[in-house]
Amino acid sequence: MKNAAGTSGLIMNEPLLWERGKKGRKGMSIPEHDVPMVQVDSAVQGAGPDFPDLSEVDVVRHYTRLSQWNFGVDTGLYPLGSCTMKYNPKTNERQAATPAIAGAHPMLDDEYAQGTLKIMYDLQQYLKNITGMAAATLQPSAGAQGELTGMLIFDAYHRSKGSKRNKILIPDTAHGTNPASAALCGYKPVPVASNADGVLDVETIRQLMDEETAGIMVTNPNTLGLFETNIREVAEIVHAKGGLVYGDGANMNAIMGIVDLSKCGVDVMHLNLHKTFSTPHGGGGPGAGPVCVTKELEKFLPIPHVLKDDDTYRLDWDNPDSIGRVHGYHGNYGVLVKAYSYILTMGADGLKKASQLAVLNANYIKEKLKTALYLPYDKPCMHECVFSDAKQHELKITTLDIAKRLIDYGFHPPTVYFPLVVQGAIMIEPTETECKEDIDQFIETILVILEEAKENPEILHEAPTRTKLKRLDETLAARKPCLCG
Ligand SMILES: *Cc1c(COP(=O)(O)O)cnc(C)c1O
């Protein structure tokens, strides 16, 4: 291999600040006092926290060194893709930090909040355009909360029809949050097996859908990175029995400006602004999971809802059919601003191009690696491709070994052992921002590792070998984390 993305080298050890500090060290010099000294009450004096004494350079080096132990999308290609964190243009952070926006008080009366309300109103319009749906709410603060909002809307809809339904169809390629959200609303998830092509089977749906079933939750593209080609027929079957179709749109990165979800028969869907629309969310937050619905379901959306009368924006609370509030104030406002900024800076053509490139990059990787790694569904994929370690079984090399060895070469491992329908899954989502040279380097690295697997399998079992810490007992590391480096 010409050049690995990473080498070992100047990665510093770093003690805790308490070990680094030394009594009497100071972070800054302040002028001599010019007022008489006063003895502070000893009870107060002794009550302070046990902070270490440190110089400025101690602190700067400490945090800079810690930051160098991390790998992020600003460091290199991150094959976990939009699902975890794609590269987000920095300008969107700047817009969200604009003092007039970041400092706006959430309890301002509408007349003093016209700008912030306009951003919300326009963002709702953009999301409606992008998805093809009729109405939107920005309140939910994550994909899973969007799903919960959607399920509450399903429930409100069925109750409005006087119909009692207690089950919901969930394909085995759906995201794990789908059955959990449905169960929270009292629906019993009914698993639906996907067919040999990795997508929903029309006949299976026809057999399972009945008048006790509230509808179906479809992740599209599904977690195998495949487009649900039978979605329309599936929707027709579900609708014919009075059910609704929920579209999990967390994977919009593959289909922005390309697929009109309303034409696919989707009634309710969410988007993950923190995945597709420019919010860094590594480590679990922050997020926003706006929900879009058809005209018929608009009245069930959470309140308050931003409306526009002539040129004036206002929060509308007057909606007796609403499921109520699902978030305090205006949702996760900073995330909404980043999405607004991202959509405006990309434009309609730019968003479509981003999806096209995300899909192209994933298919390129799929084609380049499919002889070396087992590809369970050999057909065009969307924004991600899913391999497995089946070809490496006879060498006793597993997905985990390959993932850990990637770290030695300076790459973050991809998603492993998910989706569950593929044993030993290796899911790669490169996203749109990676150039061909970086993708080629990633591909070459995997190929080198798979050669090593044949010639020197031991090194893969031991990997990572070039990191500060070697292979950890993952269960122990999760249960009893040692945070002192
Ligand atoms: C990430 C994801 C979710 C859940 O979104 P959160 O914001 O993490 O709650 C749901 N569905 C799919 C397909 C996802 O990728």
The ligand as an SDF file (V2000), in Angstrom:
LIG
                    3D

 15 15  0  0  0  0  0  0  0  0999 V2000
  -31.0250    6.8010   13.4830 C   0  0  0  0  0  0  0  0  0  0  0  0
  -32.2480    6.1940   13.0220 C   0  0  0  0  0  0  0  0  0  0  0  0
  -33.4160    6.2890   13.7940 C   0  0  0  0  0  0  0  0  0  0  0  0
  -33.4630    6.9050   15.1640 C   0  0  0  0  0  0  0  0  0  0  0  0
  -33.1380    8.2580   15.1680 O   0  0  0  0  0  0  0  0  0  0  0  0
  -32.6210    8.9620   16.5190 P   0  0  0  0  0  0  0  0  0  0  0  0
  -32.4970   10.3920   16.1650 O   0  0  0  0  0  0  0  0  0  0  0  0
  -31.3210    8.3020   16.8560 O   0  0  0  0  0  0  0  0  0  0  0  0
  -33.6500    8.7140   17.5700 O   0  0  0  0  0  0  0  0  0  0  0  0
  -34.5650    5.7340   13.2740 C   0  0  0  0  0  0  0  0  0  0  0  0
  -34.5730    5.1110   12.0910 N   0  0  0  0  0  0  0  0  0  0  0  0
  -33.4550    4.9840   11.3200 C   0  0  0  0  0  0  0  0  0  0  0  0
  -33.5290    4.2830    9.9950 C   0  0  0  0  0  0  0  0  0  0  0  0
  -32.2610    5.5220   11.7650 C   0  0  0  0  0  0  0  0  0  0  0  0
  -31.1690    5.3970   11.0010 O   0  0  0  0  0  0  0  0  0  0  0  0
  1  2  1  0
  2  3  1  0
  2 14  2  0
  3  4  1  0
  3 10  2  0
  4  5  1  0
  5  6  1  0
  6  7  2  0
  6  8  1  0
  6  9  1  0
 10 11  1  0
 11 12  2  0
 12 13  1  0
 12 14  1  0
 14 15  1  0
M  END
$$$$
